[in-house]
Amino acid sequence: MNTVIRAALLVRAIFMLADANAAQSGWFIGGSVGQAQLEAHIEDPILRGLPPTFDENDTAWKLFGGYSWVLAKTFGLGIEGSYVNFGEPTQNSLTGQIAIEPTAFDLFGVASVDIGPIGVFGKVGYAWWDVDVNFDGDGFSDDGNDAVYGVGARFNLWSLQFRAEYEIYDISDVEDLTMWSIGAAWTF
């Protein structure tokens, strides 16, 4: 009988810990670091002699914040904004070196599903981006705004959240700009 009582108490403690570590409503801030992959088709007179396709990656980082609402024990909605620096992917050619430095501000709507401390989320939004292109001292800039979306997973530990995510930036004139990242957020 003592074994049954101990097992029941252990199961109850596990469920209480899972409830304590579930997602929380409130404001949050955080940061992530990861890898950005940039594929672009470059057509500009100063870049003659370079391969027409640029395909490189670099270390990227972002700072983010927002607000999340837990609507039920397992479902939540939120808004999230961030500043993203995609690094400076660089490619060498016979005629020189090209470096592309994209950055963005973005705003997302986020939907999440949590089971205890573990959750998954999807997000859709809009990015205001800026891209600087440098080729051996010459360069140009471009900016605009386009759609962005992503998916991720998270682990909640009281007010701290650890997350891994994949985001796709649908930037015009760039075939593919994606970012894998891991990070942490604090809910207050």
C-alpha distance (Angstrom), angle and dihedral (degrees) to the residues before:
residue distance angle dihedral
M1 . . .
N2 3.83 . .
T3 3.83 89.2 .
V4 3.81 91.8 54.4
I5 3.82 91.9 49.4
R6 3.82 91.9 48.1
A7 3.80 91.5 48.5
A8 3.82 90.9 49.4
L9 3.81 91.3 49.3
L10 3.81 90.8 48.7
V11 3.82 91.8 50.8
R12 3.82 90.5 47.8
A13 3.83 91.0 49.8
I14 3.82 90.6 51.1
F15 3.82 91.2 51.6
M16 3.82 91.7 47.1
L17 3.82 90.1 51.1
A18 3.82 90.8 49.0
D19 3.83 90.6 51.0
A20 3.81 91.1 48.3
N21 3.81 90.3 51.7
A22 3.80 97.1 45.7
A23 3.80 119.7 119.2
Q24 3.80 115.1 -75.7
S25 3.78 132.8 -144.4
G26 3.78 115.0 -119.9
W27 3.78 147.8 73.2
F28 3.80 117.9 -42.5
I29 3.80 139.4 -173.3
G30 3.77 130.0 -170.0
G31 3.76 151.0 140.9
S32 3.79 139.2 -128.2
V33 3.78 138.2 -165.2
G34 3.78 127.6 -161.4
Q35 3.77 148.7 116.7
A36 3.83 126.9 -53.0
Q37 3.81 121.1 -157.5
L38 3.82 117.5 -158.6
E39 3.80 125.5 -169.0
A40 3.80 116.8 176.6
H41 3.77 139.8 164.2
I42 3.80 105.2 -137.9
E43 3.79 120.6 -155.7
D44 3.78 112.1 171.6
P45 3.82 131.1 127.2
I46 3.83 95.3 -126.4
L47 3.79 91.0 56.5
R48 3.84 97.7 59.2
G49 3.77 112.9 145.3
L50 3.79 95.0 32.8
P51 3.77 121.6 114.3
P52 3.84 108.4 -92.8
T53 3.80 92.4 -126.3
F54 3.79 122.8 63.5
D55 3.83 113.7 -162.2
E56 3.81 116.0 168.4
N57 3.79 141.1 125.2
D58 3.79 137.7 -145.9
T59 3.79 141.9 176.3
A60 3.81 111.4 -74.6
W61 3.80 135.0 -171.4
K62 3.78 140.0 -173.7
L63 3.79 142.1 -168.1
F64 3.79 116.5 -148.1
G65 3.77 143.2 175.6
G66 3.76 140.7 169.8
Y67 3.76 147.6 128.0
S68 3.81 129.6 -80.2
W69 3.78 130.6 -163.4
V70 3.80 120.0 -155.8
L71 3.82 101.6 -149.1
A72 3.78 96.5 178.9
K73 3.79 132.6 -0.6
T74 3.80 90.8 -85.8
F75 3.83 106.6 25.8
G76 3.80 131.5 65.2
L77 3.79 142.6 168.1
G78 3.78 129.3 -157.1
I79 3.76 150.6 158.4
E80 3.79 123.0 -121.2
G81 3.79 133.6 -176.3
S82 3.78 128.6 -173.3
Y83 3.77 147.8 174.2
V84 3.82 111.4 -132.6
N85 3.81 127.9 -165.2
F86 3.81 109.1 -167.9
G87 3.80 93.8 -166.7
E88 3.80 122.2 -122.7
P89 3.80 110.9 -69.7
T90 3.82 108.9 -159.1
Q91 3.80 131.7 -162.6
N92 3.82 128.6 -170.3
S93 3.79 125.1 -145.9
L94 3.79 137.7 171.0
T95 3.80 91.4 -89.5
G96 3.80 100.5 42.5
Q97 3.77 147.4 -63.7
I98 3.78 126.9 -58.7
A99 3.81 122.6 -159.5
I100 3.80 123.7 -171.8
E101 3.80 118.8 -164.5
P102 3.84 114.0 -170.1
T103 3.81 124.2 -177.3
A104 3.81 131.0 173.1
F105 3.78 146.2 -173.4
D106 3.79 111.6 -149.1
L107 3.79 141.5 -178.0
F108 3.83 123.0 -155.6
G109 3.76 140.5 -173.0
V110 3.81 107.2 -141.5
A111 3.82 130.9 -158.7
S112 3.81 120.2 -171.0
V113 3.78 141.4 -176.3
D114 3.81 119.6 -158.3
I115 3.78 132.1 -170.5
G116 3.77 105.7 -169.9
P117 3.80 109.8 -53.5
I118 3.84 94.8 -16.4
G119 3.79 122.9 80.8
V120 3.78 145.1 163.6
F121 3.79 127.4 -147.9
G122 3.77 142.2 -171.9
K123 3.78 126.8 -158.3
V124 3.79 137.9 -168.3
G125 3.77 126.7 -173.3
Y126 3.75 151.8 120.3
A127 3.81 131.9 -78.7
W128 3.80 130.8 -154.2
W129 3.80 103.3 -153.8
D130 3.79 140.3 -175.0
V131 3.81 125.3 -163.7
D132 3.81 124.8 -166.8
V133 3.82 116.2 -163.9
N134 3.81 119.2 -164.5
F135 3.80 125.9 -173.8
D136 3.82 115.2 179.9
G137 3.81 94.8 -43.2
D138 3.80 97.0 -36.0
G139 3.75 121.3 94.6
F140 3.72 151.9 147.0
S141 3.80 138.8 -152.4
D142 3.75 133.7 -135.2
D143 3.78 131.5 -173.6
G144 3.77 139.5 178.9
N145 3.78 144.4 127.1
D146 3.78 130.8 -93.3
A147 3.80 144.3 156.0
V148 3.79 123.3 -70.0
Y149 3.78 132.1 -175.0
G150 3.78 140.4 171.1
V151 3.80 151.2 168.3
G152 3.77 132.8 -139.1
A153 3.77 151.0 161.4
R154 3.78 129.2 -129.1
F155 3.78 143.1 -170.5
N156 3.82 118.0 -148.3
L157 3.78 120.7 -149.5
W158 3.83 107.2 178.7
S159 3.83 104.8 -67.0
L160 3.81 93.7 -13.7
Q161 3.79 121.6 88.0
F162 3.82 127.0 -167.7
R163 3.78 114.9 -160.0
A164 3.78 143.7 -179.3
E165 3.79 120.3 -164.0
Y166 3.79 146.8 170.5
E167 3.82 120.2 -146.9
I168 3.81 131.3 -172.3
Y169 3.81 119.4 -155.7
D170 3.80 110.5 -158.6
I171 3.82 95.4 -154.5
S172 3.80 117.4 172.5
D173 3.83 114.1 -117.2
V174 3.82 89.0 22.5
E175 3.77 116.2 91.8
D176 3.78 95.4 -156.1
L177 3.81 135.2 -0.4
T178 3.79 113.9 172.0
M179 3.79 135.9 162.5
W180 3.81 132.9 -157.9
S181 3.79 113.0 -165.5
I182 3.78 146.2 165.9
G183 3.76 123.2 -154.5
A184 3.76 150.1 137.1
A185 3.80 136.7 -111.1
W186 3.80 134.4 -164.4
T187 3.82 120.5 -144.1
F188 3.81 116.2 -152.8
